[in-house]
Amino acid sequence: MPPSGPFPQFLRAKLTASSMSGTQVAVAAAVAGVGAYALYLRKSAGANATDKPSLASFGFHSLRLHSTELVSHNVKRLRFELPNATQPGGLSLTSALLTISIPAGRWLPVLRPYTPVNSLDETGFVELMVKHYPGGKQSSHLHSLKPGDRLTVAPIKGLSWTPNKHPHVALIAGGAGITPMYQLTQGILNNPGDKTRITLVWGVNTDSEIFLAEQFGALQKKFPDRFKAIYVVATPESSSPHPKGFITKQILEDAGLIASSEKNKDIKVLVCGPPPMEKALKGAMSKPGVLAELGYSPAQIYSF
Ligand SMILES: Cc1cc2nc3c(=O)[nH]c(=O)nc-3n(C[C@H](O)[C@H](O)[C@H](O)COP(=O)(O)OP(=O)(O)OC[C@H]3O[C@@H](n4cnc5c(N)ncnc54)[C@H](O)[C@@H]3O)c2cc1C
């Protein structure tokens, strides 16, 4: 259900805090645009199929859920119809959709970003892969949606990606934080003009949570010299081929991600995962994180 008016003052205040990630800054900008929502709805109500805005246009969009698929015990793929069935969404690489809902029994809207996982060039549809967190407000809501239900979204920009600006990117993800990394990996490798090398390190709880293994496997096969994926599993099965535990300094060293080595001096590190993982990597006020210990400067690190 779409929100009916401006968000409360305290929410805006919270979103202007100085320690924001890239996504938090984008979320603040999207929330600031909520006033345009009513205007957009008024305009789009009279628009015909060909002049309906794509997702790239400013404002909020109401998307109809086309279908769902359970891809693992706690991850669902949700396929939504775009406002214009004959055009792609028009999102740029690493953009996400800020989803907005008002769960039953609550008066405050819940806003969470999700990164589309289908090709940004696909016409007519946008797909999300959503991991269900027990008690999670938005992930529970999204998992409860049925085909025909609607979801309000607003596009938010991520990192502004310039092909070949960095010779090598390290993508470090935890759990469902993999989706921005997957979108970027597809965008880089499927662009013949972009020669960036990619090392992905993805931390998950169990082997069954490596829900994009097939897709990443196909990309590794196609681009063996440019793309390497390493999965780290907290509680692996006895037959698991993956290292056990969390993403540590040792794991990143073994992956060749030491900033001080000559070949990595221009590397860019992108991070997206649960708060404890991001804290361990980026450090807290008094304690340097693993990335600083490996020699990365703050300017080399981007957090979604
Ligand atoms: C740029 C960006 C893109 C994202 N894309 C996706 C995506 O494509 N698919 C997807 O499933 N998620 C994605 N996320 C995470 C998503 O935005 C939500 O944070 C997540 O779905 C939990 O929201 P919730 O309202 O269900 O949980 P909440 O109600 O906020 O929290 C419920 C419980 O879950 C825990 N929790 C919350 N978030 C996480 C997390 N990320 N990892 C581990 N535990 C957590 C909390 O500590 C709490 O215990 C993305 C996040 C960012 C920043």
The ligand as an SDF file (V2000), in Angstrom:
LIG
                    3D

 53 58  0  0  0  0  0  0  0  0999 V2000
   21.9270   -1.7030   -1.4450 C   0  0  0  0  0  0  0  0  0  0  0  0
   21.2160   -2.8570   -0.7760 C   0  0  0  0  0  0  0  0  0  0  0  0
   20.6200   -3.8170   -1.5470 C   0  0  0  0  0  0  0  0  0  0  0  0
   19.9740   -4.9030   -0.9570 C   0  0  0  0  0  0  0  0  0  0  0  0
   19.4280   -5.8320   -1.7550 N   0  0  0  0  0  0  0  0  0  0  0  0
   18.8380   -6.9010   -1.2010 C   0  0  0  0  0  0  0  0  0  0  0  0
   18.2710   -7.9190   -2.0290 C   0  0  0  0  0  0  0  0  0  0  0  0
   18.3120   -7.8280   -3.2650 O   0  0  0  0  0  0  0  0  0  0  0  0
   17.6970   -8.9870   -1.4160 N   0  0  0  0  0  0  0  0  0  0  0  0
   17.6120   -9.0980   -0.0510 C   0  0  0  0  0  0  0  0  0  0  0  0
   17.0670  -10.0920    0.4420 O   0  0  0  0  0  0  0  0  0  0  0  0
   18.1200   -8.1360    0.7620 N   0  0  0  0  0  0  0  0  0  0  0  0
   18.7100   -7.0420    0.2180 C   0  0  0  0  0  0  0  0  0  0  0  0
   19.1840   -6.0650    1.0290 N   0  0  0  0  0  0  0  0  0  0  0  0
   18.8700   -6.1180    2.4830 C   0  0  0  0  0  0  0  0  0  0  0  0
   17.4430   -5.5270    2.6890 C   0  0  0  0  0  0  0  0  0  0  0  0
   17.4230   -4.1530    2.3470 O   0  0  0  0  0  0  0  0  0  0  0  0
   16.9380   -5.6300    4.1510 C   0  0  0  0  0  0  0  0  0  0  0  0
   17.9110   -5.0950    5.0090 O   0  0  0  0  0  0  0  0  0  0  0  0
   16.6260   -7.0670    4.5730 C   0  0  0  0  0  0  0  0  0  0  0  0
   15.6500   -7.6400    3.7240 O   0  0  0  0  0  0  0  0  0  0  0  0
   16.0810   -7.1170    6.0080 C   0  0  0  0  0  0  0  0  0  0  0  0
   14.9610   -6.2520    6.1050 O   0  0  0  0  0  0  0  0  0  0  0  0
   13.7460   -6.6320    7.0610 P   0  0  0  0  0  0  0  0  0  0  0  0
   12.8520   -5.4180    7.1540 O   0  0  0  0  0  0  0  0  0  0  0  0
   13.1020   -7.9020    6.6510 O   0  0  0  0  0  0  0  0  0  0  0  0
   14.4730   -6.9080    8.4520 O   0  0  0  0  0  0  0  0  0  0  0  0
   14.4680   -5.9770    9.7690 P   0  0  0  0  0  0  0  0  0  0  0  0
   13.0640   -5.8920   10.2980 O   0  0  0  0  0  0  0  0  0  0  0  0
   15.1700   -4.6950    9.4610 O   0  0  0  0  0  0  0  0  0  0  0  0
   15.3850   -6.8440   10.7200 O   0  0  0  0  0  0  0  0  0  0  0  0
   14.9610   -8.1310   11.2240 C   0  0  0  0  0  0  0  0  0  0  0  0
   16.1250   -8.9700   11.6900 C   0  0  0  0  0  0  0  0  0  0  0  0
   16.9690   -9.3100   10.5980 O   0  0  0  0  0  0  0  0  0  0  0  0
   18.3150   -8.8690   10.8350 C   0  0  0  0  0  0  0  0  0  0  0  0
   18.8190   -8.3350    9.5690 N   0  0  0  0  0  0  0  0  0  0  0  0
   18.3420   -7.2650    8.9100 C   0  0  0  0  0  0  0  0  0  0  0  0
   19.0240   -7.0610    7.7670 N   0  0  0  0  0  0  0  0  0  0  0  0
   19.9540   -8.0350    7.7100 C   0  0  0  0  0  0  0  0  0  0  0  0
   20.9520   -8.3730    6.7780 C   0  0  0  0  0  0  0  0  0  0  0  0
   21.1360   -7.6750    5.6320 N   0  0  0  0  0  0  0  0  0  0  0  0
   21.7200   -9.4580    7.0520 N   0  0  0  0  0  0  0  0  0  0  0  0
   21.5390  -10.1780    8.1890 C   0  0  0  0  0  0  0  0  0  0  0  0
   20.6050   -9.9030    9.1060 N   0  0  0  0  0  0  0  0  0  0  0  0
   19.8270   -8.8460    8.8770 C   0  0  0  0  0  0  0  0  0  0  0  0
   18.2040   -7.7780   11.8670 C   0  0  0  0  0  0  0  0  0  0  0  0
   19.3860   -7.6850   12.6440 O   0  0  0  0  0  0  0  0  0  0  0  0
   17.0290   -8.2500   12.7010 C   0  0  0  0  0  0  0  0  0  0  0  0
   17.4410   -9.1950   13.6310 O   0  0  0  0  0  0  0  0  0  0  0  0
   19.8890   -4.9990    0.4660 C   0  0  0  0  0  0  0  0  0  0  0  0
   20.4880   -4.0180    1.2570 C   0  0  0  0  0  0  0  0  0  0  0  0
   21.1530   -2.9660    0.6520 C   0  0  0  0  0  0  0  0  0  0  0  0
   21.7940   -1.9210    1.5180 C   0  0  0  0  0  0  0  0  0  0  0  0
  1  2  1  0
  2  3  1  0
  2 52  2  0
  3  4  2  0
  4  5  1  0
  4 50  1  0
  5  6  2  0
  6  7  1  0
  6 13  1  0
  7  8  2  0
  7  9  1  0
  9 10  1  0
 10 11  2  0
 10 12  1  0
 12 13  2  0
 13 14  1  0
 14 15  1  0
 14 50  1  0
 15 16  1  0
 16 17  1  0
 16 18  1  0
 18 19  1  0
 18 20  1  0
 20 21  1  0
 20 22  1  0
 22 23  1  0
 23 24  1  0
 24 25  2  0
 24 26  1  0
 24 27  1  0
 27 28  1  0
 28 29  2  0
 28 30  1  0
 28 31  1  0
 31 32  1  0
 32 33  1  0
 33 34  1  0
 33 48  1  0
 34 35  1  0
 35 36  1  0
 35 46  1  0
 36 37  1  0
 36 45  1  0
 37 38  2  0
 38 39  1  0
 39 40  1  0
 39 45  2  0
 40 41  1  0
 40 42  2  0
 42 43  1  0
 43 44  2  0
 44 45  1  0
 46 47  1  0
 46 48  1  0
 48 49  1  0
 50 51  2  0
 51 52  1  0
 52 53  1  0
M  END
$$$$
